[in-house]
Amino acid sequence: MSARHDIFSALRRLRPQSHSEAAIAAQARDLARAMQDCLPPLEFSDLVENFIARVTAEKVGASVERAADWSNLPEAVARYAETHGLAKEAALQPDSRLLALDWSEIRAAPLTSDTMMAVGAARGGIAETGSLLFHSGPEAPTLYGFMPLHHIVALEARAIVARFEDYAAQEQGQPQPRNVNFITGASGTTDIEGVLARGAHGPRRLHIVMIG
């Protein structure tokens, strides 16, 4: 008898008994409930309030303003440009909600490695971490979230969910994109001498316009 034989023999003895599909489904539900029970509570019960508190925290480093509806977004972008001394030009993510707006105050520019400002639209947000959610696709090319120095993102308040688990649950059975990106605040790194540097791997500034 070899040690290998002894190990595999022990594993065979530990093989679980077969169960019916109903029993397996019941076990899965029990596990899901147990997972929910161990999740820590959110700081604020209101999802929007919790999202804003997380994303504007010092370590996350984003800023937020509220807007009544999508039509207010171009004005918010122009105001942001003035505040930060930027030219009123931006690369627009080709999202139909953005392209339908009046951008007469903002000159459209192509997205390049020198782009200073880009405007995007998030698919949703995660209240627990202050993360923005993007599904790649024709209306949401991935590079819009990583190439500009200033990234301004429109996020509908109704699209915020409590946790990553809630996002996963609502996406069950839906077609999956090539990429799913969660963006939590402005880009930052402490690789060099432990000093926080912004903009090392993506936008130096992230500004969110909360719609609704």
MONORMO-V376176 format. One line per field, one symbol per residue. ss: DSSP state (h for helix, s for strand, l for the rest). phi: phi as a letter, one per 30 degrees, with the letter a starting at -180 (. if undefined). psi: psi as a letter, one per 40 degrees, with the letter a starting at -180 (. if undefined). A space follows every 50 residues. Layout:
# MONORMO-V376176
ss->???
phi->???
psi->???
This chain:
# MONORMO-V376176
ss->llhhhhhhhhhhhlllllllhhhhhhhhhhhhhhhhhlllllllllhhhh hhhhhllllllssssssllhhhhhhhhhhhhhhlllllsssslllhhhhl llllllssllllllllsssssllsssllllssssslsllslhhhhlllls sssssshhhssllhhhhhhhlllllllllssssllllsslllllllssll llllsssssssl
phi->.cddddddddddddedddbddddddddddddddddddcdddddbdddddd dddddcdeddicbbbcbdaddddedddddddddcicddbadceddedddd ddcddbddbddbdcddbbcbbddabcddcicccbcdlecbeeddcbdddb ccbdbdedcdcdbeddddddcdicecddbccccciddabbdchicdbcid bledbbbccdcj
psi->hidddddddddddehiiiiidddddddddddddddddehiiididhdddd dddddeidddfiiiiiidadeedddddddddddefiigiihhhfhdddee ihfdehhhiihieehdhihihidaihddefiihhhiadeghdededdidh hhhhhhdeehididdddddeeheihhidihhhhgaihiifdhfehhhied eaidhhhhhhh.
